[in-house]
Amino acid sequence: MKRQRLSIHVLVTLIVFLPIITVSVSLLILSSYTSSKVERELAKALVRTTARRATDNLNYVFLTAEQTSNLYHHRIQNLSLPESPSPVWERFIYESMLVRPSIGSITFATLDGRATYVMRVGQDYIAGRAEGEGPDQTIEYKLNREGLPIGEPLRRYQYRVTDRPWFKTALVNSNPVWTDIYYWFSQQPEAFYPEKIPGIAYVRQVYNSTGRLIGVLSVDVTLRSISHILADADIARFGSVMIVDASNKIVASSAQSALPDTGILISLQENASPDAQIAWEVLRTADRSGQAVVHLTDIGKHVYIEPILPSPNRQWCIISILPDTNITGQTQIMQQQAVQIGGIIIVSALFIGLLLSRFLARPISRLSEHLRIIGQGNFDHQIHLTTTAEFVQLSEAFNDMTRLLKKQVQLQAEKETIERTNAARSAFFNRVTHELRTPLNAIIGYTELLEETDSIRRDPQAHQDLRRIIKASRQLLFLINELLDLAKIESEDGIQVRIEEINAHELLCEVEEIARPLMTRNNNRIEIIRSDASIRLRTDPRRLKQILLNLVSNSAKFTHEGTIILSVESDQNHVCFVVADNGIGIPPEKVKDMFEPFEQMSNTIEGTGLGLFICKQLIRRLGGEIDLSATPGTGTTVRVYLPVSGPLPTKPEQREIFTEAVT
């Protein structure tokens, strides 16, 4: 009992002070959500902006190399530079590299292996001149600030320029392209070279003023210089940014610790840097060919990934990493203060509510007991509260509710019984019609085969008997199909339609062609009133054809030696199909009942009385209406109105085109 009384106290407290508690909790949740959302959006914006800034700098580097290559090629063609390597080339290359710090080296080589190059190694500029591919045919020396050789040559060696990757890449591409990553030195570097130097080159075939191919030009960008560009993007105090190639090797990084001292590229998964490991975990599941996206890892780091193209034939990926802790420090303090204030408000509200609930606990307890008794099914129990006028009214309302609930339970039980009966009937129709159609189709098929045999053709009586069997079987199949359509209409899924745009006049012509054999039975004829052949609408042509054929069949059944007329009219929003006959008509008292199931003009007429009912349901499914007018002895006119734009979806999320039901 104490536990029950305590529950009532808590319930009353929550009811009385629910607005205070709701507002406090809502403010806490809103504060937490807003601050978290702001943090996430700020982090996304910062990590995206940093990556975009680095990307802009990279694009500038690539553009500088491409423009430099275009400049050199233009000077060769206008004879400002000689067609063979010479000191003039060395001087010009040196001056170009002084004002373009992002370029690591520039090389001009002829097709016979002679070359001139200048490369930046640390703070020094090294020039080289290859007179051929023999031993000691290449000499390297250091340049002073004026671009002139100083001191003794650094070394003499054999430089096979035609074997270099950039040279081969240029010769197999008629247009300028960026090469794959390669190392400047094919062998172990000499003592004065601190490491292998990886880079990429913008290479092109060089043509003279007469259009003759004379050599190859290469403008190199070192990966180390790209790393310096990333480091200069002012991300060091926030996070890090790196670039990986298609094989997940680190091309460049703003954190120098992520790059090996040897200059040899290593993959993300082999790198010991924490940010490299985070990038590897995210990149394994990311779509590198899609749009830029920001991932939030489970350790609170935002990782931004975006594909970048140094050229159309090379794809890299830029990865920017930002720790959450760099943003959330101050907002966490504010959230803690808001939680403390909200907690004080909630505790105070609960304490005051417990005090006030003592006065309200007893009638609430009696109401609870009353509800428990009603829950057990005793709807005859009554409650009478006399604490206050409000509780008296409340007890009377509970008693009225109990009486209404008793009636609702009874009605619900009756409704469930009816629904089970309808479901069983629909399932029975559906199962029986499906089971009957298969053997009936077989009967029709085998009978038609027998009709074609020579022995049957020679026996008029047998041939006439088989025709009667086929006619009766087809009539029975028609009745079964009507019952199957009725079962579909009464099912939860209903008859589904497939919407498409059709020509109304062409559909009437198809109906006329199909219905023409029906006219021979009562010596009728069918006509189409020619109308605008451009009338179009969106509907299900198969279902509309079924509707019109059913209407034409009914007209042919009740018309003898008469005329059945098909026509179509339209306005801005609707299309009206008209089926008119001059048959026996329909008595006025029966017109309103013709669309009810199993309703017929006469018990002597063959059929189930489902045709017009099914037509009406199909027309409603297509978003239209049907109208029937008839005069006894004069004829019947049926109008089918359908919207030009097609039926509206039955639910907001449904599309206009529905899948066709499989029967």
PyMOL commands that set and color helices and strands:
alter all, ss='L'
color gray80, all
select helices_A, chain A and resi 2-16+18-77+87-98+161-163+165-171+223-231+256-258+268-270+274-283+325-375+389-451+454-457+460-490+504-520+541-557+588-591+611-621
alter helices_A, ss='H'
color red, helices_A
select strands_A, chain A and resi 105-110+115-121+124-130+138-143+149-157+177-178+182-183+198-207+213-222+240-244+250-253+293-296+301-311+314-323+500-503+525-528+536-539+563-570+574-581+625-631+635-643
alter strands_A, ss='S'
color yellow, strands_A
deselect
rebuild
show_as cartoon
